[in-house]
Amino acid sequence: MTEFHVFSAGNVADEEVTLRQITTSDTFDALLQGYRDFMKRPSHYVFAVAFLPIIGIVLYYWASGGNLFQLLFPMTTGFALLGPFAALGLYEISRRLEMDADLSFKHIFGVFKSPAIPAILAIGALLVALFTVWLFAAQVLYTVLYGNDYPDSLLSFFVDVISTSKGWIMIILGNGVGFLIALFVLYTTVIAFPLLLDRDVGARTAVSASMRAVQMNPVPMLLWGFIVAVGIFIGAVTGLVGLVVVLPILGHGTWHMYRKVVVGSRPVEA
């Protein structure tokens, strides 16, 4: 019977997760390898071509129906906070590409049978909570600046934001809050999910390893965070369509960042 672990380590003790120092060239190489993984199996993302625009349409009509246009941008960019959790299937594709293993969907979705799933869900719940905090902060900031006067349309709201002092205050403060939350997510989860998927460690070990990885490699890791932020922004301003390409590349790239940082992490057949 499979033994599940949430906070404590499974078959890997805390001290066995040994990390190495990397350089900014490793960061760019991880991104390049992520792109190569994406190009090897682009057929796996066909579903996203239809799925992501549908998400965009749903968000738009939800926001317009509730006069919540002010939350569209925070919701869209907030994908970056959930990205490490949402990319589980992408990590598995990269892992199986390393092994030249079967890439059929039944094997890729087999990731959800991993003994580490309870730990993965625990950290995923943390990211969902942070995403909720981000939306709440965005709404509070809007209310402080604009009161209870909600925008009538997305266009009028956009024009007001870029042409008024209140709008620019919201942009600066909002992005500042978002930056701090995103920095915390980077610090605690940059390699947490790939590590959990690859090796049977608990949530505590995975988060600790991510924190140590950032402490050992602040510049390469901050550069990676910047690349992710720029990628998500590009995806957001293209109406989520850009995310069809951006998210897979970043997801695969995160796997290769994990490989570069963790010593002795080698693929093992599932």
Phi and psi in degrees as a GROMACS rama.xvg file:
@    title "Ramachandran Plot"
@    xaxis  label "Phi"
@    yaxis  label "Psi"
@TYPE xy
-67.7791  134.415  THR-2
-98.7384  126.279  GLU-3
-98.1276  148.588  PHE-4
-133.325  138.591  HIS-5
-110.49  -71.5108  VAL-6
-93.9162  -34.3194  PHE-7
-86.5604  163.477  SER-8
-73.781  154.17  ALA-9
-94.5084  -103.27  GLY-10
-95.2768  11.2231  ASN-11
-128.843  118.713  VAL-12
-76.4256  158.963  ALA-13
-52.7087  -45.117  ASP-14
-72.9355  -11.0867  GLU-15
-83.1293  -11.2845  GLU-16
-86.686  91.1157  VAL-17
-93.9165  134.115  THR-18
-111.597  157.23  LEU-19
-123.395  160.218  ARG-20
-83.568  141.81  GLN-21
-126.232  174.859  ILE-22
-119.803  173.701  THR-23
-64.8982  -27.1505  THR-24
-65.6503  -32.465  SER-25
-65.2428  -37.0552  ASP-26
-61.8139  -48.1487  THR-27
-66.8606  -33.7466  PHE-28
-67.7254  -37.8085  ASP-29
-62.0647  -40.5578  ALA-30
-63.9072  -41.8592  LEU-31
-63.4156  -43.1879  LEU-32
-66.1313  -32.9374  GLN-33
-63.1749  -40.8515  GLY-34
-64.1065  -40.7834  TYR-35
-65.2703  -39.9356  ARG-36
-62.9922  -40.593  ASP-37
-61.0046  -43.1347  PHE-38
-71.4103  -24.5343  MET-39
-70.7343  -35.4444  LYS-40
-131.539  54.3613  ARG-41
-64.1914  -22.5157  PRO-42
-62.8772  -22.616  SER-43
-70.2696  -10.4471  HIS-44
-110.014  7.2812  TYR-45
-58.6538  -39.1159  VAL-46
-60.4046  -31.3459  PHE-47
-71.1117  -27.2084  ALA-48
-58.6682  -37.731  VAL-49
-88.852  -34.5751  ALA-50
-71.0179  -46.1037  PHE-51
-66.5087  -44.1921  LEU-52
-59.4843  -34.0369  PRO-53
-63.0232  -41.4821  ILE-54
-58.683  -43.7788  ILE-55
-60.1698  -43.6005  GLY-56
-64.4802  -43.5996  ILE-57
-61.3453  -46.0053  VAL-58
-61.5919  -40.4071  LEU-59
-63.1177  -48.3759  TYR-60
-71.9073  -30.6965  TYR-61
-64.2833  -44.6011  TRP-62
-67.2487  -42.9015  ALA-63
-68.3942  -36.8388  SER-64
-67.2739  -30.0188  GLY-65
-106.667  14.0239  GLY-66
51.2542  48.3861  ASN-67
-119.551  39.0204  LEU-68
-59.974  -26.846  PHE-69
-65.897  -14.9623  GLN-70
-100.951  -3.05212  LEU-71
-62.1142  -49.0979  LEU-72
-65.7737  -45.5899  PHE-73
-58.8653  -38.0985  PRO-74
-66.2274  -42.6316  MET-75
-67.8397  -49.3163  THR-76
-69.3567  -23.6102  THR-77
-64.983  -12.8954  GLY-78
-55.9216  -29.4877  PHE-79
-62.7716  -30.77  ALA-80
-72.4718  -32.6556  LEU-81
-92.2091  -11.6682  LEU-82
-53.1663  -46.3401  GLY-83
-57.2149  -34.3747  PRO-84
-79.7757  -40.5045  PHE-85
-69.3564  -17.3862  ALA-86
-91.7753  16.5257  ALA-87
-54.8548  -45.2889  LEU-88
-63.0488  -33.3613  GLY-89
-69.2324  -39.3333  LEU-90
-60.6536  -40.7778  TYR-91
-66.446  -37.5497  GLU-92
-61.266  -46.8041  ILE-93
-63.3777  -39.8491  SER-94
-62.2629  -43.2094  ARG-95
-75.2897  -29.119  ARG-96
-63.5638  -37.4973  LEU-97
-60.611  -35.0389  GLU-98
-91.3063  -3.83818  MET-99
55.644  41.3729  ASP-100
-94.968  172.966  ALA-101
-60.3943  130.359  ASP-102
-110.875  22.9509  LEU-103
-67.1847  156.652  SER-104
-62.158  -31.5689  PHE-105
-63.729  -31.921  LYS-106
-79.0702  -37.6276  HIS-107
-65.1323  -44.8203  ILE-108
-75.2921  -8.52741  PHE-109
-64.9084  -11.622  GLY-110
-57.7315  -27.1345  VAL-111
-76.2876  -3.08601  PHE-112
-97.5115  3.4114  LYS-113
-62.2053  141.975  SER-114
-59.7827  -18.7751  PRO-115
-86.6821  0.644117  ALA-116
-55.7241  -42.875  ILE-117
-58.4893  -40.9835  PRO-118
-67.5342  -39.8392  ALA-119
-61.4666  -43.9849  ILE-120
-66.635  -34.0176  LEU-121
-63.6307  -46.1679  ALA-122
-71.5933  -34.6721  ILE-123
-60.461  -38.2069  GLY-124
-63.4454  -36.0539  ALA-125
-62.3455  -42.5792  LEU-126
-66.1471  -39.2313  LEU-127
-62.4856  -40.4224  VAL-128
-63.1034  -41.6283  ALA-129
-67.0598  -36.9925  LEU-130
-61.5646  -40.8185  PHE-131
-65.5448  -41.3268  THR-132
-61.3445  -40.4158  VAL-133
-62.1303  -44.7398  TRP-134
-65.745  -40.2426  LEU-135
-63.0207  -43.7283  PHE-136
-63.3312  -40.1456  ALA-137
-63.0312  -41.2236  ALA-138
-68.422  -41.2571  GLN-139
-61.8338  -44.361  VAL-140
-61.2254  -42.8924  LEU-141
-62.5732  -43.7952  TYR-142
-64.1489  -39.6006  THR-143
-61.9194  -39.8969  VAL-144
-85.0169  -37.4638  LEU-145
-113.39  -6.33575  TYR-146
70.7069  -144.006  GLY-147
-98.58  16.752  ASN-148
-87.1458  105.584  ASP-149
-94.766  147.425  TYR-150
-65.576  145.007  PRO-151
-81.1009  -28.8833  ASP-152
-149.617  162.129  SER-153
-65.8875  -38.9674  LEU-154
-65.499  -46.179  LEU-155
-63.9333  -36.771  SER-156
-66.9385  -42.8772  PHE-157
-61.2037  -45.2163  PHE-158
-62.4992  -42.5546  VAL-159
-64.2666  -40.6233  ASP-160
-64.6733  -42.9555  VAL-161
-86.3795  -5.82018  ILE-162
-119.374  2.40502  SER-163
-126.879  157.587  THR-164
-65.8107  -36.6039  SER-165
-61.6016  -40.4068  LYS-166
-62.5039  -43.4503  GLY-167
-70.9203  -32.9495  TRP-168
-62.3694  -42.436  ILE-169
-64.3898  -40.4396  MET-170
-61.2138  -48.3234  ILE-171
-67.3107  -49.8723  ILE-172
-69.0677  -40.9782  LEU-173
-62.4329  -45.2997  GLY-174
-67.9707  -30.6837  ASN-175
-64.183  -45.9832  GLY-176
-64.0978  -43.9331  VAL-177
-60.9993  -37.5015  GLY-178
-62.9895  -43.0377  PHE-179
-65.3341  -41.5485  LEU-180
-66.3263  -43.6304  ILE-181
-63.9272  -36.0726  ALA-182
-64.5196  -39.7049  LEU-183
-64.4332  -41.6147  PHE-184
-63.0343  -43.8626  VAL-185
-59.9653  -44.7879  LEU-186
-63.4661  -36.4204  TYR-187
-98.9247  -16.1047  THR-188
-134.017  9.36893  THR-189
-56.6757  -35.6911  VAL-190
-124.029  9.15044  ILE-191
-62.6596  -48.8382  ALA-192
-71.228  -44.0576  PHE-193
-59.4753  -38.2058  PRO-194
-63.9905  -43.5423  LEU-195
-64.9795  -38.4149  LEU-196
-69.4473  -37.0774  LEU-197
-84.3317  -33.9887  ASP-198
-137.36  144.163  ARG-199
-79.5303  75.6698  ASP-200
-111.191  164.887  VAL-201
-89.4748  173.565  GLY-202
-60.0234  -41.0263  ALA-203
-61.1617  -45.1816  ARG-204
-64.746  -42.0849  THR-205
-63.6879  -44.6556  ALA-206
-66.995  -41.9974  VAL-207
-60.663  -42.0864  SER-208
-64.2055  -39.1396  ALA-209
-63.2084  -42.7527  SER-210
-64.0391  -41.8479  MET-211
-67.5766  -35.4911  ARG-212
-63.0981  -40.8548  ALA-213
-69.4166  -40.3917  VAL-214
-63.7893  -37.6971  GLN-215
-76.5771  -27.826  MET-216
-133.63  59.7815  ASN-217
-60.4711  -43.5585  PRO-218
-69.5092  -51.2873  VAL-219
-59.2187  -37.958  PRO-220
-72.4507  -39.5004  MET-221
-65.8182  -35.7822  LEU-222
-62.8808  -42.1936  LEU-223
-61.8182  -42.9217  TRP-224
-60.9431  -38.639  GLY-225
-65.6544  -42.5528  PHE-226
-61.1537  -43.3354  ILE-227
-62.1379  -44.5723  VAL-228
-62.1659  -44.1013  ALA-229
-64.1256  -42.3039  VAL-230
-61.68  -44.7343  GLY-231
-65.0324  -38.4085  ILE-232
-63.1976  -44.3388  PHE-233
-60.4542  -42.9256  ILE-234
-63.0023  -36.6539  GLY-235
-68.9504  -45.1683  ALA-236
-74.6462  -10.4474  VAL-237
-98.9859  21.4035  THR-238
67.7568  32.9441  GLY-239
76.184  -13.6231  LEU-240
-62.7747  -39.1008  VAL-241
-61.9659  -23.929  GLY-242
-67.126  -21.4792  LEU-243
-58.5666  -34.0207  VAL-244
-96.4526  -41.7907  VAL-245
-63.9161  -49.4802  VAL-246
-61.8924  -45.0641  LEU-247
-61.2348  -42.5938  PRO-248
-62.7041  -43.6632  ILE-249
-67.1717  -37.9398  LEU-250
-63.7574  -47.7022  GLY-251
-63.9461  -39.4122  HIS-252
-62.3177  -36.0131  GLY-253
-62.5186  -39.2632  THR-254
-59.9536  -43.2378  TRP-255
-73.3121  -27.7106  HIS-256
-62.6822  -42.3419  MET-257
-59.3962  -45.9399  TYR-258
-60.9449  -36.8646  ARG-259
-73.6247  -31.8638  LYS-260
-87.1071  -38.434  VAL-261
-90.2081  124.797  VAL-262
-75.2598  133.737  VAL-263
75.8195  12.542  GLY-264
-80.8586  107.782  SER-265
-123.619  145.872  ARG-266
-65.2387  138.53  PRO-267
-126.369  130.619  VAL-268
-56.9347  133.295  GLU-269
